[in-house]
Amino acid sequence: MLKEQDLQGIYVPVVTPFQANGELDLASFELYVGKLLGDKVNGIVVNGTTGEAPTVTVEELISLTTSAIALGKTKNSPIIVGTGTNDTTSTVRRTALAGELGADAALVVVPYYSKPSQEGIIEHYRQAASTGVPIIAYEIPSRTGVRLTPDTVRSILELEGVIGIKDSSGGVELMLELSRSGSHKPVLCGEDAYFHTMLCCGAAGGILASANVRTSSFVQVYEQLRQCQLEASRQSFLTLLPLIQLLFEEPNPAPLKWLLAEQGIIAADTVRLPLTPISENLRQHLASWL
Ligand SMILES: O=C(O)C1=N[C@H](C(=O)O)C[C@H](O)C1
């Protein structure tokens, strides 16, 4: 199981490959995850936003988690599983299930859609953490419709069993406020375009959909910064920025799935509705990254 001091470096949130008919493509998943774990990543995240979590059934989640954990064991690589929903009871059930299957941590998104109170959100995390599975909180207000206050984030991070936070708040204010007030739990960048900036401001690493492509270059940005090669790291990041911008020009993970399919890493670029395949225009731009 992951501890807070382990939470550093590059974690790759993996896509959930589907066949052309929309069914889960576990064979592609295993080949693709096996290849990723061979790159110097610190771990992978199954069933995150990039894994199209809202469309993945519990049965599929069990298959994906079981496969990823078996592959992770062969490379000694941690497997984090996205278990958060907008319902506390199902979040607790999924988190406990991930723990029983052997997950190293659970990524729990702020409960979306219901616009709960800050107290309700803290209680949501308290109950998820009571499963004993290490929890990484996931703040992404652009998707959840609710923004955590710094006090709420501090309360969540103080809970026993919460080992860190993935910050996709879209800026550095939250993480600066956390460090100003003495919070020591690791912050992982979850907003790819801010990766370098957040590392400079003290982020411990990132959970980055873009790191599915040019994985070693993302690792390099991180390693260079850790070795205080600030300018080299900035230059490495700048070469990745156009790719990041294209990958988020249409809803993630459709652009990423198209690139992975074109590279033969997964069999098809199928996304489940309501997501749709990318436009012809974006295909033409992404083609230069093949
Ligand atoms: O799946 C994830 O985890 C990520 N999702 C974010 C999003 O799609 O908004 C982006 C981030 O790179 C990782």
PDBQT file of the ligand as one rigid body, heavy atoms in Angstrom, charges set to zero:
ROOT
HETATM    1  O1  LIG A 301      -7.694  10.635 -15.407  1.00  0.00    +0.000 OA
HETATM    2  C1  LIG A 301      -7.064  11.459 -14.767  1.00  0.00    +0.000 C 
HETATM    3  O2  LIG A 301      -6.631  11.161 -13.660  1.00  0.00    +0.000 OA
HETATM    4  C2  LIG A 301      -6.856  12.795 -15.326  1.00  0.00    +0.000 C 
HETATM    5  N1  LIG A 301      -7.839  13.452 -15.749  1.00  0.00    +0.000 NA
HETATM    6  C3  LIG A 301      -7.817  14.847 -15.992  1.00  0.00    +0.000 C 
HETATM    7  C4  LIG A 301      -8.982  15.255 -16.834  1.00  0.00    +0.000 C 
HETATM    8  O3  LIG A 301      -9.346  14.563 -17.769  1.00  0.00    +0.000 OA
HETATM    9  O4  LIG A 301      -9.548  16.299 -16.565  1.00  0.00    +0.000 OA
HETATM   10  C5  LIG A 301      -6.537  15.220 -16.633  1.00  0.00    +0.000 C 
HETATM   11  C6  LIG A 301      -5.353  14.699 -15.940  1.00  0.00    +0.000 C 
HETATM   12  O5  LIG A 301      -4.316  14.681 -16.842  1.00  0.00    +0.000 OA
HETATM   13  C7  LIG A 301      -5.499  13.335 -15.390  1.00  0.00    +0.000 C 
ENDROOT
TORSDOF 0
